[in-house]
């Protein structure tokens, strides 16, 4: 690698890596974002504007979330790509704007690698909340290793594959499938994969609501029984 750096080949190397990642990103979005009528609704965490061209043309709306997303540029390119899109300048760990089971795909383009463990846990709970059953969380995330990033001027955030193994082994069965491959291994490794929300997963919030409703029904029945035990008023 030293001769390459000395020869000024860093720019060419970065361009080659960038090109390969663009092909991979396009393939992941084209092949894994659900299609159908009505068109899919997608939340994209970070990324830029070029990804808007990779989504199925039937896409109903993309919400691009990130603290540094360029709202005006996103919406301008969305018009050119003929894909409805809005931008939200906020933490990608916060999906509070989306309703339960309302999203067909959540796409993370490097966002997870920039989160703390606490943020990732909060995000994952939110992703499971907003995803429709059976729908994917698609991720393309930088892994440790490869050429030292300080030489390339790229983002330094990485994520361990152990995070995805943890998703596989969740005791609540939140995901029916977690699958990933390593792209550009040994050069600029990235985890490229998806996690499918289990069709029968309801989550702690739904379980809590069910428990609350059950408790309300039980209390209502008890109140009716108590009322029936009271002496009847009126003339004897």
Secondary structure by P-SEA (a helix, b strand, c coil): caaaaaacaaaaaaaaaaaaaaaaaaaaaaccccccccbbbbbbccccccccccccccccbbbbbcccccaaaaaaaaaaacccccccccccccccccccccccbbbbccccccccaaaaaaaaaaaaaaccccccccbbbbbcccccccccccccbbbbaaaaaaaaacccccccbbbbbbcccccbbbbbbccccccccccaaaaaaaaaaaaaaaaaaaaaaaaaaccccccc
